[in-house]
Amino acid sequence: MTGHINNFSPEVMQEIFLHCSSFGASAVPSRRSAPLNIAWVCSSWRNLALSIPDLWAALEIGTVRGCVPDVAVLLHHWAKLSRDRPLSITYNLPGNNLANYRVLSAPLVPLTARLQHVHFRLEPQFYLSLLCGQPRIELPLLESLTLASHDALMLWVPPLGSVVNLCQCPLLRRVVLESIPHVHDAPSEAIFYRSIDMAVNINWSIVASLKIVEPRLCAASAIRILAQCTLLAECELSVGYNSVPGNAMPHAVLPHLTSVSVEAQPAPHDQGTSGVVSILNALTLPGLKTLVISAGWVLNEPVSATLLSLQQRSHFLLEHFSLSGSIDVIPLGMLFLAIPTLKTVSLHPYDQSIYRSLLLLLESPWPQNDKLLLPHLHSLELSAHALGIYANSSGKLQYHMVLDHDVIHHYRRLSNLRSPMLFAMLRKRFRGSPNSKDGIVQLKNVTLRTFRSSEEVGCGDDQGLQQAWIDDDDEFRALQSTVQALKQQGIIVQFPVELID
């Protein structure tokens, strides 16, 4: 094979080499992956590989056989081979307690003018000396930055006054912040539930892609950050509970935002209401195409009504929608009526009793126009909880053994009601079925997911005994033949089971 490849011109070989190294964002220094595996094939390949600077413009630093390699040597070697090319450097050492951490960031200092993409997946104390040092480093080419920590207990406290100031990075467009000591856009006491002295200052007005995963970030701070992100195109927020009055926060119109994901993740021992509703109430998003909401488990939280209000003032036409948490079916139906452009829908209600009205909503014509909702829907995912599965205050699914016969009877009754309504809904939406409705797109993918406990799986290998959508196992086996027939028509129906510890 090598001989045939060597018949190609150097230009073609160079394109092949670059293609081999383009599968990952950063190159791991290993003989099993590009570019080192290319250089080890033969001398001609090695000479050609060493002459291609773009092949060495990305580097990922991680543990090798449990040890951290000599970072200074690696960076010097890659920087020399990449010549003057912009660099992508990733430190992938999450949760690694290193005895001598200074060697991690110090060798980067001579290269700061060339850094284009920098990803620190390690604890803040290992990069703080670089980003908070004096004099300030210059990062004129920096386009994307990741600061990700896995120190959930925050045992390390940064020195007083530590500030990561990135406001002077004119090209910084992509930012990922995960569990860092402090996300700073106002006095610390207004941002977190407890004051932490490290700060990250960013010129939010030029950021196009933003991801923040921080349970101590309250809704008020998230809204203030979003209000400054006038060029934002995609956003993922995982924030703490703590809602704010609607008149206390600025309202943000983000015309370029096409994809939003908002998740409520309360900090340990936190009590309160989800900040998701506060964030959605503060936004107008006319260009939105994808919306993912996970609101946690807060009783009587008006998530569905809030989404309807968001659509009414934004007039967006969604294509992809996912909702987890407390679901109110009536405003959800009004939302679906307002956005007939939806192509994919995923619904994960924590209150399983709503399925009777939800399946009826998807199966019956809307009273005002005698048409089914979501005429362009081609992918639908619904989730069901097996007996004993419930969502805690943060939305995390847990299992409690159920011994109460009344609870068991209630669960069985809901299952018996759900099965026939499920079949009725599917028949209406499968084109070619005698009961299908004209004017709607045929469903192509249907995923009916079951969450159940790993402790309750020992009752047999039959999938019908594991899933919670069809109450009777004989009925499930009969359905399997229908599923196979539908598969021949290009319709995929799945009943995956996910286990909860």
Buried (B, 14 or more C-beta within 10 A) or exposed (E): EEEEEEEEEEEEBBEEBBEBBEEEEBBBBEEEBBBBBBBEEEEEBBEBBBEBEBBBBBBBBBEEEEEBEEBEEBBBBBBEBBEEBBBBBBBBBBEBEBEEBEEBBBBBEEBBEBBBBBBBBBBBBBBBBBBBEEEEBEBEBBBBBBBBBEBEEBEBEBEEEBBBBBEBBEEBBBBBBBBBBBBBBEEBEEBBBEEBBBBBBBEBEBBBBBBBBBBBBBBBBBBBBBBBBBBBBBBBBBBBBBBBEEEEBEEBEBBBBBBBBBBBBBBEEBEBBBBBBBBBBBBBBBBBBBBBBBBBBBEEBBBBBBBBBBBEBBEBBBBBBBBBBBBBBEBBBBBBBBBBBBBBBBBBBBBBEBBBBBBBBBBBEBEEEEBBBBBEBBBBBBBBBBBBBBBEBBBEBEBEEBEEEEEEEEBEEBBEBBBEBBBBBBBBBBEEEEEBBEEBEBBBBBBBBBBBBEEBBEEEEEBBEBBBBBBEBEEBEEBBEEBEEBEEEEBEBEBBBEBBE
